């Protein structure tokens, strides 16, 4: 048998499992790993901040699922401070259900008791934000620990996993080899009795409403959700804070992404039958003043996560299963039972409702300002015209709903920050671009990042430049933290309160920051120069377009 080190075994495991890229910020304890992958078919991507590395790994995993690559991100951090720095985006990945394997080097096991500098409780630090956290305490246990980590991250409901890698484990010699990963199962078609209850509810409904969540996209079920909507004649909405495209936004039965506003949501869901499929974040930011779903409505829940079934609303029919397979099964069974005339009448009602809501939807991002700056709506319209078939990573925050109501998304073309912790979008955009590059896919990746979010981790620009990517960042810039002012208005119940520290005055230069990291950058102060600037940003290299918008 050949003898190898723990670090070599780690690298060989990544290669055997089909991992194409390792993200990280190496310190002394990580050097054995980063040196070892130089001998295998895995790229190493250095980021200037741990949260950038984690966010990029999450964006990579999300995009890789659509590119015939193993849909998992792997990121290697530096001891306790490095893990602590990266936890913001570990949290965001957890909320979005992104499969990540997060590792961190640590001191040798026979030295940890002395509490050396940079040491601490790695496993306990990670535990609240991951599905599983453990330490590889022996080099001979490493193959099993890594297999378990990858399988746990990839098994529905997917999410991050953490593994601590002590220095002596990674430098120790072993005759072990990577264990086979095996096929990762999905959650199945659902319990037959629960499926029957769901079919009965959908057939007997007067005005069914389908709310699609990120479990739909994660299971590859966008087309299956369309089939279910068409079979039932349901009106369709995307869940609050959806982080993927779970239904084509141009489909005639799709009405809107649900905003984090309990009044609007309760209006949209005021009906007799509501179906939640693959939802997790379908709650607003603030405590509900009214129930989001009527107490007398029939609720159908479908999820691959048992904890989501009946979590915030009682489920009259709860189906634990793979959202794609359950949608397909429900569509087939409802089609056999529901009459064509009833289905057509429901679709007609959807058209009427959609027409009534259209003026409100079109106003998202519009306002009455006479400023020469572009409105958010005008910015999004320009993007839709210039960036044909782009993959969009969104952390526009206060510009988000202009994007979601005006940009055409079909599926496999959108990721967003579901967790709400700022600083996810720019790194995730870089990770998504790297996934496309590794797959030989020339689709353009566009980061739609608010100015406040951009300045969390402008180092993401450096990573994109260093990796030689061709991608674009569009920054809707209102010169401050508007989301904080909006939230203060909501909290205090008044508008125009005195705000402290929410305006960039003097302004911070996005373009100077971007150029410092090696990107091409342009500022757009007036709407009439918008489209030309966006077109210029479709060339080779990393482009940042800083667009002054008004609120």
C-alpha positions as CSV (number, residue, x, y, z in Angstrom):
1,X,0.0,0.0,0.0
2,X,1.2,3.5,-0.7
3,X,1.8,5.8,2.2
4,X,0.4,9.4,2.1
5,X,-0.3,12.2,4.5
6,X,-3.6,13.5,5.7
7,X,-3.3,16.6,3.6
8,X,-2.7,14.4,0.5
9,X,-5.7,12.2,1.4
10,X,-7.9,15.3,1.7
11,X,-6.8,16.5,-1.7
12,X,-7.3,13.1,-3.2
13,X,-10.8,12.9,-1.7
14,X,-11.8,16.2,-3.3
15,X,-10.5,14.9,-6.7
16,X,-12.3,11.6,-6.3
17,X,-15.6,13.3,-5.4
18,X,-15.5,15.6,-8.4
19,X,-14.7,18.8,-6.5
20,X,-13.1,21.2,-9.0
21,X,-12.2,24.1,-6.8
22,X,-11.2,24.8,-3.2
23,X,-11.8,28.3,-1.8
24,X,-9.9,29.7,1.2
25,X,-7.5,31.9,3.1
26,X,-4.5,29.8,4.1
27,X,-2.6,30.2,7.3
28,X,0.2,28.0,8.7
29,X,-2.2,25.2,9.7
30,X,-3.8,25.2,6.2
31,X,-0.6,25.1,4.2
32,X,-0.4,21.3,4.1
33,X,-3.9,21.2,2.4
34,X,-3.2,24.0,-0.1
35,X,0.1,22.5,-1.0
36,X,-1.4,19.1,-1.5
37,X,-4.0,20.1,-3.9
38,X,-1.3,21.3,-6.3
39,X,-0.8,17.7,-7.3
40,X,-4.5,16.9,-8.0
41,X,-7.1,18.2,-10.5
42,X,-8.5,20.9,-8.1
43,X,-8.0,24.6,-8.4
44,X,-7.3,26.8,-5.4
45,X,-8.9,30.2,-5.1
46,X,-7.4,32.7,-2.7
47,X,-9.8,35.4,-1.3
48,X,-8.8,38.4,0.8
49,X,-11.4,37.7,3.5
50,X,-12.8,34.5,4.9
51,X,-16.4,35.6,4.3
52,X,-15.5,36.3,0.7
53,X,-14.2,32.7,0.4
54,X,-17.3,31.3,2.0
55,X,-19.7,33.4,-0.1
56,X,-17.8,32.4,-3.3
57,X,-18.0,28.7,-2.4
58,X,-21.7,29.1,-1.8
59,X,-22.2,30.9,-5.2
60,X,-20.1,28.2,-6.8
61,X,-22.2,25.4,-5.3
62,X,-25.5,27.1,-6.3
63,X,-24.4,27.6,-9.9
64,X,-22.6,24.2,-10.2
65,X,-25.9,22.4,-9.8
66,X,-27.0,23.7,-13.2
67,X,-23.6,22.9,-14.9
68,X,-23.3,19.2,-14.5
69,X,-20.8,19.6,-11.6
70,X,-20.9,18.3,-8.1
71,X,-23.2,20.9,-6.4
72,X,-21.1,21.4,-3.3
73,X,-18.8,24.2,-2.3
74,X,-15.6,23.5,-0.4
75,X,-13.9,26.3,1.6
76,X,-10.8,26.0,3.9
77,X,-10.5,28.7,6.6
78,X,-7.8,29.6,9.1
79,X,-8.3,28.5,12.7
80,X,-10.8,30.1,15.1
81,X,-10.6,33.8,13.9
82,X,-10.9,32.7,10.3
83,X,-13.9,30.6,11.0
84,X,-15.4,33.5,13.0
85,X,-14.8,35.9,10.1
86,X,-16.5,33.4,7.7
87,X,-19.6,32.6,9.8
88,X,-21.7,35.5,8.4
89,X,-21.8,33.8,5.0
90,X,-22.0,30.3,6.6
91,X,-25.2,31.6,8.1
92,X,-26.5,32.9,4.8
93,X,-25.7,29.6,3.1
94,X,-27.5,27.7,5.9
95,X,-30.6,29.9,5.4
96,X,-30.5,29.2,1.6
97,X,-29.8,25.5,2.0
98,X,-26.5,25.6,0.1
99,X,-24.4,22.4,0.5
100,X,-21.0,23.5,1.7
101,X,-18.1,21.6,3.3
102,X,-16.3,24.2,5.5
103,X,-13.0,23.1,7.0
104,X,-10.5,25.0,9.2
105,X,-7.0,24.0,10.3
106,X,-6.2,24.0,13.9
107,X,-3.4,23.2,16.3
108,X,-2.0,19.7,16.8
109,X,-4.1,17.6,19.1
110,X,-1.3,17.1,21.6
111,X,-0.8,20.9,21.9
112,X,-4.4,22.1,22.1
113,X,-4.6,21.8,25.9
114,X,-2.1,24.6,26.2
115,X,-4.6,27.0,24.6
116,X,-2.1,28.5,22.1
117,X,-2.6,31.7,20.2
118,X,-5.4,31.4,17.6
119,X,-6.9,28.4,19.3
120,X,-10.4,27.9,20.5
121,X,-13.6,25.9,20.3
122,X,-13.9,25.4,16.5
123,X,-16.6,22.8,16.6
124,X,-18.7,24.6,19.1
125,X,-18.3,27.9,17.2
126,X,-19.6,26.4,14.0
127,X,-22.3,24.2,15.4
128,X,-25.3,26.6,15.5
129,X,-24.9,27.4,11.8
130,X,-24.3,24.0,10.2
131,X,-26.0,20.6,9.9
132,X,-23.0,18.8,11.4
133,X,-19.7,19.9,13.1
134,X,-16.9,17.6,14.0
135,X,-13.1,17.3,14.3
136,X,-10.9,14.7,12.5
137,X,-8.9,13.5,15.5
138,X,-6.9,10.8,13.8
139,X,-5.5,10.5,10.2
140,X,-7.0,7.0,9.8
141,X,-10.5,8.4,10.6
142,X,-10.1,11.2,8.0
143,X,-11.6,9.2,5.0
144,X,-14.8,8.4,7.0
145,X,-15.1,11.9,8.4
146,X,-14.8,13.5,4.9
147,X,-17.3,11.0,3.4
148,X,-19.8,11.8,6.1
149,X,-19.3,15.5,5.7
150,X,-19.9,15.5,2.0
151,X,-22.9,13.1,2.2
152,X,-24.5,15.2,5.0
153,X,-24.0,18.5,3.1
154,X,-25.6,17.0,-0.1
155,X,-28.4,15.0,1.5
156,X,-31.8,16.8,1.6
157,X,-32.4,19.2,3.2
158,X,-29.0,20.3,2.0
159,X,-26.8,22.7,4.0
160,X,-23.3,23.5,5.4
161,X,-21.1,21.1,7.3
162,X,-18.0,21.9,9.3
163,X,-14.8,19.8,9.8
164,X,-11.8,20.8,12.0
165,X,-8.5,19.6,10.7
166,X,-5.7,19.5,13.3
167,X,-2.1,20.1,12.0
168,X,-0.8,16.7,13.2
169,X,-3.7,14.8,11.5
170,X,-2.9,16.6,8.2
171,X,0.8,15.9,8.3
172,X,0.6,12.3,9.7
173,X,1.2,9.4,7.3
174,X,-1.4,6.9,6.5
175,X,-2.0,4.0,4.1
176,X,-5.7,5.0,3.9
177,X,-7.5,6.1,0.8
178,X,-10.7,8.1,0.1
179,X,-13.9,6.3,0.8
180,X,-16.5,6.1,-2.0
181,X,-19.2,8.8,-1.7
182,X,-22.0,6.8,-3.2
183,X,-25.2,8.0,-4.6
184,X,-26.9,10.7,-2.5
185,X,-30.7,9.9,-2.3
186,X,-33.5,12.4,-2.6
187,X,-36.5,12.5,-0.3
188,X,-38.7,10.4,-2.5
189,X,-42.3,10.9,-3.9
190,X,-44.0,11.3,-0.6
191,X,-46.3,9.2,1.5
192,X,-49.2,8.0,-0.6
193,X,-51.9,9.0,2.0
194,X,-50.4,12.5,2.3
195,X,-50.3,12.8,-1.5
196,X,-53.9,11.7,-1.7
197,X,-54.9,14.4,0.8
198,X,-53.0,17.0,-1.2
199,X,-54.7,16.0,-4.4
200,X,-58.1,16.1,-2.8
201,X,-57.4,19.6,-1.5
202,X,-56.3,20.8,-4.9
203,X,-59.3,19.4,-6.7
204,X,-61.8,20.7,-4.3
205,X,-60.2,24.2,-4.1
206,X,-62.1,27.3,-5.4
207,X,-59.0,29.5,-6.0
208,X,-55.8,27.6,-5.2
209,X,-52.6,29.7,-4.7
210,X,-49.2,28.0,-5.2
211,X,-46.2,29.5,-3.3
212,X,-42.9,28.1,-4.6
213,X,-39.7,28.1,-2.5
214,X,-36.1,27.4,-3.1
215,X,-36.6,23.7,-2.5
216,X,-38.1,23.6,-6.0
217,X,-35.0,24.9,-7.7
218,X,-32.7,22.8,-5.5
219,X,-34.5,19.7,-6.5
220,X,-34.4,20.6,-10.2
221,X,-38.1,21.0,-10.1
222,X,-38.9,24.3,-11.9
223,X,-40.6,22.5,-14.8
224,X,-42.4,20.2,-12.4
225,X,-43.7,23.2,-10.5
226,X,-45.0,24.6,-13.9
227,X,-46.7,21.3,-14.6
228,X,-48.4,21.5,-11.2
229,X,-49.5,25.1,-11.7
230,X,-50.9,24.3,-15.1
231,X,-52.7,21.1,-13.9
232,X,-54.4,22.9,-11.0
233,X,-54.9,26.4,-12.6
234,X,-53.3,27.9,-9.6
235,X,-52.0,31.5,-9.2
236,X,-48.3,31.3,-8.4
237,X,-46.1,33.4,-6.1
238,X,-42.4,32.9,-5.1
239,X,-41.7,32.8,-1.3
240,X,-40.5,35.7,0.7
241,X,-36.7,36.2,0.3
242,X,-36.5,33.5,-2.4
243,X,-32.8,32.9,-3.3
244,X,-33.3,31.1,-6.6
245,X,-35.7,31.2,-9.6
246,X,-38.3,28.6,-8.7
247,X,-40.8,29.5,-11.4
248,X,-40.5,31.3,-14.8
249,X,-41.5,34.9,-14.1
250,X,-42.9,35.3,-17.6
251,X,-45.3,32.5,-17.2
252,X,-48.9,33.7,-17.4
253,X,-49.9,32.2,-14.0
254,X,-46.9,33.7,-12.2
255,X,-47.9,36.9,-10.4
256,X,-45.0,38.0,-8.1
257,X,-42.3,37.3,-5.6
258,X,-43.8,37.8,-2.2
259,X,-42.3,40.9,-0.5
260,X,-41.4,40.9,3.2
261,X,-44.6,42.9,4.0
262,X,-47.2,41.0,5.9
263,X,-50.0,43.3,4.7
264,X,-49.3,42.6,1.0
265,X,-48.6,38.9,1.6
266,X,-51.9,38.4,3.5
267,X,-53.7,40.1,0.7
268,X,-52.1,37.8,-1.9
269,X,-52.8,34.7,0.1
270,X,-56.4,35.5,1.0
271,X,-58.0,32.5,-0.6
272,X,-59.4,29.1,0.3
273,X,-56.4,26.9,-0.5
274,X,-52.7,27.6,-0.3
275,X,-49.9,25.2,-1.3
276,X,-46.4,25.8,0.0
277,X,-43.8,23.8,-2.0
278,X,-40.2,23.8,-0.9
279,X,-40.6,27.0,1.2
280,X,-38.4,27.8,4.2
281,X,-38.0,31.6,4.6
282,X,-41.7,32.5,3.9
283,X,-41.9,35.0,6.8
284,X,-41.4,38.8,6.8
285,X,-38.7,40.6,8.7
286,X,-41.1,42.0,11.4
287,X,-43.7,40.3,13.5
288,X,-47.0,39.7,11.6
289,X,-49.8,42.1,12.4
290,X,-52.2,39.7,10.7
291,X,-52.0,36.1,9.7
292,X,-50.2,35.6,6.4
293,X,-52.7,32.8,5.6
294,X,-56.4,32.9,6.6
295,X,-57.2,30.6,9.5
296,X,-60.0,28.9,7.5
297,X,-57.8,28.2,4.5
298,X,-56.8,24.7,3.6
299,X,-53.0,24.4,3.6
300,X,-50.9,21.9,1.7
301,X,-47.2,21.8,2.5
302,X,-44.5,20.0,0.4
303,X,-40.9,19.9,1.5
304,X,-37.8,17.6,1.7
305,X,-37.3,19.0,5.2
306,X,-39.6,17.7,7.9
307,X,-39.1,20.7,10.1
308,X,-40.7,23.0,7.5
309,X,-44.0,21.0,7.4
310,X,-46.5,22.9,9.4
311,X,-43.8,25.1,11.0
312,X,-45.5,28.5,11.0
313,X,-48.9,27.5,9.7
314,X,-50.9,24.3,10.4
315,X,-50.7,21.9,7.5
316,X,-53.9,20.1,6.5
317,X,-51.9,17.9,4.0
318,X,-48.2,17.6,4.7
319,X,-46.1,15.7,2.1
320,X,-42.5,14.9,3.1
321,X,-40.7,14.3,-0.2
322,X,-38.5,15.7,-3.0
323,X,-40.3,18.8,-4.3
324,X,-39.7,18.0,-7.9
325,X,-41.0,14.5,-7.7
326,X,-43.9,15.4,-5.5
327,X,-44.9,18.3,-7.9
328,X,-44.8,15.9,-10.8
329,X,-46.9,13.3,-9.0
330,X,-49.4,15.8,-7.9
331,X,-49.7,17.3,-11.4
332,X,-50.3,13.9,-12.9
333,X,-53.0,12.9,-10.4
334,X,-54.8,16.3,-10.4
335,X,-54.8,16.2,-14.2
336,X,-56.7,12.9,-14.1
337,X,-59.4,14.3,-11.7
338,X,-59.9,18.0,-12.3
339,X,-62.2,18.9,-15.2
340,X,-60.9,21.1,-18.1
341,X,-63.7,23.6,-17.6
342,X,-62.8,24.1,-13.9
343,X,-59.1,24.4,-14.7
344,X,-59.8,27.0,-17.5
345,X,-62.1,29.0,-15.1
346,X,-59.3,29.1,-12.5
347,X,-56.7,30.3,-15.0
348,X,-59.2,33.0,-16.1
349,X,-59.4,34.2,-12.5
350,X,-55.6,34.3,-12.3
351,X,-55.5,36.5,-15.4
352,X,-58.1,38.9,-13.8
353,X,-56.1,39.1,-10.6
354,X,-52.8,39.6,-12.4
355,X,-54.2,42.4,-14.5
356,X,-55.6,44.1,-11.3
357,X,-52.2,43.9,-9.6
358,X,-50.1,44.9,-12.7
359,X,-50.1,48.7,-11.9
360,X,-48.8,48.1,-8.4
361,X,-46.1,45.7,-9.7
362,X,-45.0,48.1,-12.4
363,X,-44.5,50.9,-9.8
364,X,-41.8,48.9,-8.0
365,X,-38.7,50.9,-8.4
366,X,-40.5,53.9,-9.9
367,X,-41.1,57.2,-8.2
368,X,-41.9,60.9,-8.9
369,X,-38.4,62.3,-8.5
370,X,-37.2,64.8,-11.1
371,X,-33.6,63.8,-10.4
372,X,-31.4,63.2,-13.4
373,X,-30.4,59.9,-11.7
374,X,-31.9,56.7,-13.0
375,X,-34.8,55.2,-11.2
376,X,-34.3,51.6,-10.0
377,X,-36.9,50.5,-12.6
378,X,-34.9,52.3,-15.4
379,X,-31.7,50.6,-14.2
380,X,-33.4,47.1,-14.3
381,X,-35.0,47.8,-17.7
382,X,-31.5,48.7,-19.0
383,X,-30.0,45.5,-17.6
384,X,-32.8,43.4,-19.1
385,X,-32.0,44.9,-22.5
386,X,-28.2,44.7,-22.4
387,X,-27.5,41.5,-20.3
388,X,-29.4,39.0,-22.4
389,X,-29.5,35.5,-20.7
390,X,-27.3,36.6,-17.8
391,X,-26.9,34.7,-14.6
392,X,-27.7,37.3,-11.9
393,X,-26.4,37.3,-8.3
394,X,-28.6,39.7,-6.4
395,X,-28.0,41.6,-3.2
396,X,-29.6,44.8,-4.4
397,X,-31.5,45.1,-1.0
398,X,-33.7,48.2,-1.6
399,X,-33.5,47.7,-5.4
400,X,-34.3,44.0,-5.1
401,X,-38.0,44.3,-5.9
402,X,-37.5,46.5,-8.9
403,X,-35.3,43.6,-10.2
404,X,-37.7,40.9,-9.3
405,X,-40.8,42.6,-10.8
406,X,-39.1,43.7,-14.1
407,X,-36.3,41.3,-15.0
408,X,-37.3,38.1,-16.9
409,X,-36.1,35.0,-15.0
410,X,-36.7,31.6,-16.4
411,X,-34.8,29.2,-14.1
412,X,-31.1,28.4,-13.4
413,X,-30.4,32.1,-13.7
414,X,-30.7,33.7,-10.3
415,X,-29.2,33.5,-6.8
416,X,-29.8,35.9,-3.8
417,X,-29.1,36.4,-0.2
418,X,-31.8,34.6,1.7
419,X,-30.2,35.0,5.2
420,X,-30.2,38.8,5.2
421,X,-26.7,39.1,6.5
422,X,-25.1,41.6,4.1
423,X,-21.9,40.8,2.2
424,X,-23.1,37.6,0.4
425,X,-24.0,38.7,-3.0
426,X,-20.6,40.0,-4.4
427,X,-18.6,36.9,-3.3
428,X,-21.4,34.6,-4.5
429,X,-21.4,36.3,-7.9
430,X,-17.6,35.5,-8.1
431,X,-18.2,31.9,-7.1
432,X,-21.0,31.6,-9.7
433,X,-18.7,33.0,-12.4
434,X,-16.0,30.6,-11.5
435,X,-18.4,27.7,-11.7
436,X,-19.4,28.8,-15.2
437,X,-15.7,29.2,-16.2
438,X,-14.8,25.8,-14.8
439,X,-17.6,24.2,-16.8
440,X,-16.6,26.0,-20.0
441,X,-19.8,27.9,-20.0
442,X,-19.6,31.5,-21.4
443,X,-22.8,32.7,-19.9
444,X,-22.2,36.2,-18.3
445,X,-22.6,36.5,-14.6
446,X,-23.8,39.8,-13.3
447,X,-23.6,40.8,-9.6
448,X,-26.5,43.2,-8.7
449,X,-25.1,44.6,-5.5
450,X,-26.3,47.6,-3.5
451,X,-23.7,50.2,-2.5
452,X,-24.0,49.3,1.2
453,X,-23.6,45.6,0.4
454,X,-20.7,46.3,-2.0
455,X,-18.6,47.9,0.7
456,X,-19.0,44.9,3.0
457,X,-16.5,42.9,0.9
458,X,-15.1,44.9,-2.1
459,X,-12.2,42.4,-1.8
460,X,-14.5,40.1,-3.9
461,X,-13.5,42.3,-6.9
462,X,-9.9,41.3,-6.3
463,X,-10.7,37.6,-6.4
464,X,-12.6,38.0,-9.7
465,X,-9.6,39.9,-11.2
466,X,-7.1,37.5,-9.9
467,X,-8.9,34.6,-11.4
468,X,-9.2,36.3,-14.8
469,X,-13.0,36.3,-14.9
470,X,-15.2,38.0,-17.5
471,X,-18.1,39.4,-15.4
472,X,-20.0,42.5,-14.4
473,X,-21.0,44.1,-11.2
474,X,-23.8,46.6,-11.3
475,X,-24.1,48.8,-8.2
476,X,-27.4,50.6,-7.7
477,X,-26.0,53.4,-5.5
478,X,-28.2,55.7,-3.4
479,X,-25.2,56.9,-1.3
480,X,-26.2,55.3,1.9
481,X,-27.9,52.5,3.9
482,X,-31.4,53.1,2.8
483,X,-32.5,49.7,4.2
484,X,-31.6,51.0,7.7
485,X,-33.7,54.1,7.2
486,X,-36.6,52.0,5.8
487,X,-36.4,49.6,8.8
488,X,-36.3,52.5,11.2
489,X,-39.4,54.0,9.6
490,X,-41.1,50.6,10.0
491,X,-39.9,50.2,13.6
492,X,-40.9,53.6,14.8
493,X,-44.1,53.8,12.7
494,X,-43.1,57.1,11.1
495,X,-41.3,58.4,8.1
496,X,-38.5,61.1,8.0
497,X,-37.1,60.3,11.5
498,X,-33.7,61.6,12.3
499,X,-31.1,59.2,11.1
500,X,-27.5,58.9,12.2
501,X,-24.8,57.3,10.2
502,X,-26.9,56.1,7.3
503,X,-25.6,58.5,4.6
504,X,-22.2,58.3,3.0
505,X,-21.2,61.9,3.4
506,X,-18.7,62.5,2.0
507,X,-19.5,59.8,-0.5
508,X,-17.4,56.7,-0.8
509,X,-16.1,56.0,-4.3
510,X,-17.2,52.6,-5.7
511,X,-15.1,53.1,-8.8
512,X,-11.9,54.1,-7.0
513,X,-12.3,51.0,-4.9
514,X,-12.9,48.8,-7.9
515,X,-10.0,50.2,-9.8
516,X,-7.7,49.7,-6.8
517,X,-8.5,45.9,-7.1
518,X,-7.8,45.9,-10.8
519,X,-11.3,46.2,-12.3
520,X,-12.5,48.5,-15.0
521,X,-15.0,50.8,-13.4
522,X,-17.4,53.6,-14.5
523,X,-19.8,55.9,-12.7
524,X,-23.2,56.7,-14.3
525,X,-24.7,59.9,-12.8
526,X,-27.5,60.4,-15.3
527,X,-30.0,58.0,-16.8
528,X,-29.2,59.0,-20.4
529,X,-25.7,57.4,-20.1
530,X,-26.9,54.1,-18.5
531,X,-27.2,51.8,-21.5
532,X,-23.9,52.8,-23.0
533,X,-22.1,52.1,-19.8
534,X,-23.8,48.7,-19.4
535,X,-22.8,47.7,-22.9
536,X,-19.2,48.7,-22.3
537,X,-19.3,46.4,-19.2
538,X,-19.9,43.3,-21.3
539,X,-16.3,43.1,-22.6
540,X,-13.4,41.0,-21.3
541,X,-12.3,41.3,-17.7
542,X,-14.1,42.5,-14.6
543,X,-16.3,45.5,-14.9
544,X,-18.0,47.6,-12.2
545,X,-20.8,50.0,-13.2
546,X,-21.7,52.3,-10.3
547,X,-25.2,53.7,-11.1
548,X,-26.5,56.6,-9.2
549,X,-30.2,55.9,-8.4
550,X,-32.8,57.8,-6.6
551,X,-35.1,56.5,-3.9
